[in-house]
């Protein structure tokens, strides 16, 4: 039996009063997908929204970069669905 390690990466970035948590996950065929959470820090309770990219990327670094960009775009718009 062969057990392989699942490698995922995470990053945390602050953007316009929010915190974006980006996590990449490996897919079959040496590709990656990305999910991200946005925390809204407005002085009251922290609101957290979860999004999945529904996309695949050629590398872990590309997925992380895309997730951060998607998070920033969500913050700049209205938090609509990611896919």
Steps between C-alpha positions, in 0.01 A plus 500: 500500500630843405398796707567838346509829681242760418676833479304815547614858548347784694551871517341787690481856367336821618311706244270803550400415858455130422716192541525256209597140584600310184549121490614300197421130462659248264288342228560199278742555215738721700256793499370713788179672601448776754246596764499826691331648804439869557474639852326836529635699794245777551525562874225253590496124464740370234308374197664216305398400147635193318556479124623227267662595171359214287819531295823306462851640476833368373688565825449552870644853474262587214203374703600704806549814291165452326323441833636824642395688186150345514469597866598859424249511214224369732579769754502770231160384371219358710607153618291323233550129428848391396378257231 
